[in-house]
Amino acid sequence: MKRPIEDHASRFDEKAATYDGDKSEEYNAAVSLVVEHAAPGRDETVLDVGTGTGAIALALAEEAGTVVGRDISEGMLAEARAKADERGLDNVSFGEGRFREPNVPEATDVDVVTSNFAMHHLADDEKRAAIATLAALDPRRIVLGDVMFFGHPDPDEPFYSPEVDDPATVGVLADAFTDEGYALTAVEMIHEQVGVLVADRIEGDG
């Protein structure tokens, strides 16, 4: 991570009120694909890490039994809670949490983990640790939408902000999932620097 986590939290606190209206087509496409691939059952629990203002968590609350949204920014969480209240959703909760400390309520069985446009803030070794932490929750599926490199990034046209972001190649992410007993079952390229990966637990590894 190129900056302390507190700096990232503060940066997103400042953006929270206008965050939803300032998203790219690629970001919105990733949200749609993450929701589509997550496909939770009516009795399943979803953990959405880096939930932001709740775009994915709130959409999945319409399908899942329970959704737990976690983020480092209280400003973003406040926006997510307000939207949940407006929609009358009582099966989704939002609170502080991060990839390596998701703060899942005790005795909660997580079936599906989602995340969108959050993990690219971590360095590659931190991404591996994050995926290991999520895999330790034993979900059947992890769906990751993010800034990621399908080829060699163009330094003149980066989709990301080099001063704060640290995207990985698809290969690095795939290896991290494989090392934790997951197989990639879908790879969606939205842009040469944006994609969605779907990782399912290999039968017998749970």
Phi, psi and chi 1 to 4 in degrees:
 res  aa     phi    psi   chi1   chi2   chi3   chi4
   1 MET       -  127.0 -175.9  176.1  -70.3      -
   2 LYS   -77.6  -19.2  -67.5 -175.7  175.4  179.8
   3 ARG  -134.3  155.7  -66.8 -171.4 -179.2  179.8
   4 PRO   -58.5  150.3  -21.7   32.6      -      -
   5 ILE   -61.2  -29.7 -164.1  166.7      -      -
   6 GLU   -64.3  -35.0  -65.8   79.7    9.1      -
   7 ASP   -66.5  -42.1  -73.4    1.1      -      -
   8 HIS   -63.1  -43.2  -75.3  -72.4      -      -
   9 ALA   -60.5  -44.9      -      -      -      -
  10 SER   -63.5  -40.3  176.8      -      -      -
  11 ARG   -62.1  -40.5 -172.2  162.5   60.4   91.4
  12 PHE   -78.8  -27.5  -77.7  102.9      -      -
  13 ASP   -57.4  -43.2  -75.8  -15.6      -      -
  14 GLU   -67.5  -29.8  -66.0  172.1    2.4      -
  15 LYS   -88.5  -12.3  -67.4 -178.5  175.6 -177.6
  16 ALA   -54.2  -46.0      -      -      -      -
  17 ALA   -65.2  -28.8      -      -      -      -
  18 THR  -112.0    4.8   59.1      -      -      -
  19 TYR   -58.5  -45.8 -172.8   78.1      -      -
  20 ASP   -64.6  -31.3  -69.7  -16.2      -      -
  21 GLY   -88.1    3.9      -      -      -      -
  22 ASP  -121.7   30.6 -169.1   32.7      -      -
  23 LYS  -103.5  148.0  -54.3  -41.7  -64.5  173.7
  24 SER   -79.7  165.7   67.3      -      -      -
  25 GLU   -60.3  -37.5  -68.8 -178.5    8.7      -
  26 GLU   -65.2  -41.5  -69.3   84.3   -1.9      -
  27 TYR   -61.3  -47.6  173.5   90.8      -      -
  28 ASN   -64.4  -36.0  -69.0  -32.4      -      -
  29 ALA   -65.5  -38.8      -      -      -      -
  30 ALA   -64.9  -42.3      -      -      -      -
  31 VAL   -55.6  -49.5  168.5      -      -      -
  32 SER   -59.7  -42.5  -64.4      -      -      -
  33 LEU   -70.3  -38.5  -75.4  168.9      -      -
  34 VAL   -62.0  -45.2  170.3      -      -      -
  35 VAL   -62.3  -44.5  170.0      -      -      -
  36 GLU   -61.1  -45.7  176.4 -175.1  -23.1      -
  37 HIS   -77.1  -26.0  -77.6  -66.9      -      -
  38 ALA   -62.1  -47.8      -      -      -      -
  39 ALA    40.2   56.9      -      -      -      -
  40 PRO   -71.5  153.3   30.4  -36.9      -      -
  41 GLY   -80.3  166.9      -      -      -      -
  42 ARG   -64.2  -22.2  -73.2  -70.4  179.8 -175.4
  43 ASP  -108.7   13.3   59.9  -13.0      -      -
  44 GLU   -99.5  158.0  -69.5 -168.7  -48.2      -
  45 THR  -108.6  132.3  -64.5      -      -      -
  46 VAL  -112.4  135.1  177.8      -      -      -
  47 LEU  -107.4  121.4  168.9   65.2      -      -
  48 ASP  -111.0  109.9 -175.5   38.9      -      -
  49 VAL   -97.9  134.4 -172.6      -      -      -
  50 GLY    71.9   42.8      -      -      -      -
  51 THR   -65.4  -21.3 -165.1      -      -      -
  52 GLY    60.6 -130.3      -      -      -      -
  53 THR   -88.7   11.4   59.7      -      -      -
  54 GLY    91.4   17.1      -      -      -      -
  55 ALA   -53.9  -47.6      -      -      -      -
  56 ILE   -80.2  -45.0  -71.0  168.0      -      -
  57 ALA   -57.9  -43.8      -      -      -      -
  58 LEU   -70.1  -37.8  -65.0  169.4      -      -
  59 ALA   -64.5  -41.5      -      -      -      -
  60 LEU   -74.9  -21.7  -67.8  177.8      -      -
  61 ALA   -63.3  -21.6      -      -      -      -
  62 GLU   -73.4  -19.3  -55.8  -77.5   -5.5      -
  63 GLU  -112.3  -37.6  -54.0  175.4   30.2      -
  64 ALA   -86.6  169.1      -      -      -      -
  65 GLY   -74.8  -47.1      -      -      -      -
  66 THR  -142.5  141.9  -56.8      -      -      -
  67 VAL  -128.1  131.6  179.2      -      -      -
  68 VAL  -114.8  115.4  177.7      -      -      -
  69 GLY  -102.4  133.2      -      -      -      -
  70 ARG  -130.2  139.9  -68.3  -69.1 -178.8  -99.3
  71 ASP  -155.5  163.6 -155.8  -83.4      -      -
  72 ILE   -93.4  -10.4   60.9  171.4      -      -
  73 SER  -104.5  116.6  164.7      -      -      -
  74 GLU   -66.7  -32.1 -175.7   52.6   43.5      -
  75 GLY   -62.0  -43.7      -      -      -      -
  76 MET   -66.7  -41.3  -59.2  -71.6  -94.5      -
  77 LEU   -62.4  -37.8  -68.8  167.6      -      -
  78 ALA   -62.5  -41.2      -      -      -      -
  79 GLU   -63.3  -42.5  -66.4  -71.9  -30.6      -
  80 ALA   -63.7  -43.5      -      -      -      -
  81 ARG   -62.5  -40.6  -67.2 -173.8 -170.2  106.0
  82 ALA   -62.4  -41.1      -      -      -      -
  83 LYS   -67.8  -38.1  -72.5 -164.3  -76.2 -172.7
  84 ALA   -63.1  -41.2      -      -      -      -
  85 ASP   -63.9  -43.3  -71.2  -17.0      -      -
  86 GLU   -60.5  -35.3  -71.7  172.0    4.2      -
  87 ARG   -90.5   -2.8  -58.9 -179.8 -167.6 -174.2
  88 GLY    67.3   31.2      -      -      -      -
  89 LEU   -90.2  118.6  -64.2  170.9      -      -
  90 ASP  -110.6    6.5   58.3    6.8      -      -
  91 ASN  -106.4   13.9   65.2  -29.7      -      -
  92 VAL  -126.9  137.0   57.0      -      -      -
  93 SER  -131.3  150.0   60.8      -      -      -
  94 PHE  -126.7  138.3  -64.2   99.1      -      -
  95 GLY  -162.9  174.2      -      -      -      -
  96 GLU   -68.2  138.7 -166.7  -81.9  -26.7      -
  97 GLY   179.4  161.8      -      -      -      -
  98 ARG  -144.8  174.9   55.3 -161.8   69.6  179.1
  99 PHE   -57.0  -44.5  -74.7  108.2      -      -
 100 ARG   -92.9   -2.3  -74.6  176.6  -68.8  175.9
 101 GLU  -143.7   72.9  -64.8  178.2   25.4      -
 102 PRO   -72.5  -10.8   23.2  -32.0      -      -
 103 ASN    53.2   48.7  -67.5  -29.2      -      -
 104 VAL   -72.5  134.4  176.5      -      -      -
 105 PRO   -53.8  142.0  -26.5   35.2      -      -
 106 GLU   -56.8  141.2 -168.8  172.7  -11.0      -
 107 ALA    69.4   16.8      -      -      -      -
 108 THR   -90.7  124.9  -61.9      -      -      -
 109 ASP   -92.4  116.9  -67.6  -33.6      -      -
 110 VAL   -91.3  124.7  175.3      -      -      -
 111 ASP   -96.1  -37.7  -59.7  -71.2      -      -
 112 VAL  -136.2  136.1  178.0      -      -      -
 113 VAL  -114.3  133.8  173.6      -      -      -
 114 THR  -126.2  155.8   58.4      -      -      -
 115 SER  -161.3  143.1 -176.4      -      -      -
 116 ASN  -141.1  125.5 -166.9   52.9      -      -
 117 PHE    54.2   47.2  -86.9   59.4      -      -
 118 ALA  -133.9  -40.4      -      -      -      -
 119 MET   -67.7  -20.7 -164.7  176.4  -76.3      -
 120 HIS   -68.8   -7.0   65.6  -85.8      -      -
 121 HIS   -76.3  -16.8  -62.9  -58.8      -      -
 122 LEU   -91.5  149.4  -54.8  178.7      -      -
 123 ALA   -70.2  164.2      -      -      -      -
 124 ASP   -58.9  -41.2  -75.4    0.7      -      -
 125 ASP   -67.2  -32.4   60.9  -30.8      -      -
 126 GLU   -71.1  -34.1  -66.1  171.4  -38.5      -
 127 LYS   -63.0  -43.7  -68.2 -176.4 -175.5   72.3
 128 ARG   -60.3  -43.3  -74.6 -176.2  172.4  -83.7
 129 ALA   -64.8  -38.5      -      -      -      -
 130 ALA   -64.6  -45.8      -      -      -      -
 131 ILE   -64.9  -36.5  -71.4  170.9      -      -
 132 ALA   -62.9  -41.0      -      -      -      -
 133 THR   -64.4  -43.6  -61.7      -      -      -
 134 LEU   -66.5  -40.9  -61.6  178.1      -      -
 135 ALA   -64.2  -31.9      -      -      -      -
 136 ALA   -65.2  -18.3      -      -      -      -
 137 LEU   -76.2   -9.7  -63.1  172.3      -      -
 138 ASP    64.0   41.3 -160.8   28.6      -      -
 139 PRO   -71.9  154.6   30.5  -37.0      -      -
 140 ARG   -76.2  -23.1   65.0  173.9  178.6   82.2
 141 ARG  -147.4  141.9  172.5  169.0  -66.5  174.5
 142 ILE  -125.6  127.6  -58.4  173.0      -      -
 143 VAL  -118.8  118.8 -173.3      -      -      -
 144 LEU  -118.9  115.8  173.8   66.2      -      -
 145 GLY  -104.9  134.1      -      -      -      -
 146 ASP  -169.5  172.4 -151.0   -8.9      -      -
 147 VAL   -75.5  123.8 -177.6      -      -      -
 148 MET  -154.2  156.1   58.9 -176.0   71.2      -
 149 PHE  -100.2  120.2  -59.9  138.3      -      -
 150 PHE   -88.3  -17.5  -74.9   84.2      -      -
 151 GLY  -147.3 -148.1      -      -      -      -
 152 HIS   -87.1  123.4  -64.9  -69.0      -      -
 153 PRO   -64.7  143.6   25.0  -34.3      -      -
 154 ASP   -85.7  110.7 -177.2  -11.9      -      -
 155 PRO   -63.9  -19.4   24.1  -33.9      -      -
 156 ASP   -87.2  -15.1  -64.9  -35.5      -      -
 157 GLU  -136.9   60.3  -66.7 -173.3   14.1      -
 158 PRO   -72.9  139.1   28.1  -34.3      -      -
 159 PHE   -78.8  -14.9 -170.2   86.1      -      -
 160 TYR  -114.8  176.7   60.7  103.1      -      -
 161 SER  -103.2  103.8  -59.9      -      -      -
 162 PRO   -57.0  -26.8  -23.6   34.1      -      -
 163 GLU   -72.8  -20.5   67.6  -85.7    9.6      -
 164 VAL  -127.0  -16.6  -66.1      -      -      -
 165 ASP  -108.5  155.3  -60.3  -28.7      -      -
 166 ASP  -145.9   65.1 -162.7    3.4      -      -
 167 PRO   -62.9  155.4  -18.3   31.5      -      -
 168 ALA  -106.6  165.4      -      -      -      -
 169 THR   -75.8  159.0   65.1      -      -      -
 170 VAL   -59.8  -36.0  172.6      -      -      -
 171 GLY   -61.5  -42.7      -      -      -      -
 172 VAL   -61.1  -44.1  164.9      -      -      -
 173 LEU   -67.5  -41.6  -64.0  169.1      -      -
 174 ALA   -61.0  -44.0      -      -      -      -
 175 ASP   -61.8  -38.7  -72.9  -13.7      -      -
 176 ALA   -63.4  -42.0      -      -      -      -
 177 PHE   -67.0  -43.9  -77.8  118.1      -      -
 178 THR   -60.5  -41.1  -60.3      -      -      -
 179 ASP   -62.1  -23.2  -71.7  -13.1      -      -
 180 GLU  -100.3   12.1  -61.6  -57.0  -33.2      -
 181 GLY    86.0   24.9      -      -      -      -
 182 TYR  -118.2  149.1  -75.1   74.0      -      -
 183 ALA  -115.7  138.4      -      -      -      -
 184 LEU   -72.4  122.0  -72.8 -172.3      -      -
 185 THR  -107.3   -9.9   54.5      -      -      -
 186 ALA  -156.6  139.5      -      -      -      -
 187 VAL  -131.4  114.6  177.7      -      -      -
 188 GLU  -111.7  116.0  -56.9  -92.6   16.9      -
 189 MET   -94.7  116.7 -173.6  177.3   80.6      -
 190 ILE   -92.0  -34.9  -62.2  167.9      -      -
 191 HIS  -154.8  159.3  176.5  -77.8      -      -
 192 GLU   -59.3  -15.8  -70.6 -176.9   -6.7      -
 193 GLN  -123.8   15.9  -60.7  179.0   42.4      -
 194 VAL  -143.1  134.1  179.1      -      -      -
 195 GLY  -159.2  176.3      -      -      -      -
 196 VAL  -129.1  128.4  172.9      -      -      -
 197 LEU  -112.7  137.5  -54.8 -178.3      -      -
 198 VAL  -117.1  121.9 -177.3      -      -      -
 199 ALA  -120.0  122.5      -      -      -      -
 200 ASP  -107.9  140.2  -72.6  -21.2      -      -
 201 ARG   -62.6  132.2 -172.1  178.2   59.4 -132.6
 202 ILE   -70.7  132.0  -62.7  172.1      -      -
 203 GLU   -52.7  129.8 -164.0   70.6   27.5      -
 204 GLY    92.9   -5.0      -      -      -      -
 205 ASP   -99.4    2.2  -80.2   33.5      -      -
 206 GLY   -85.1      -      -      -      -      -
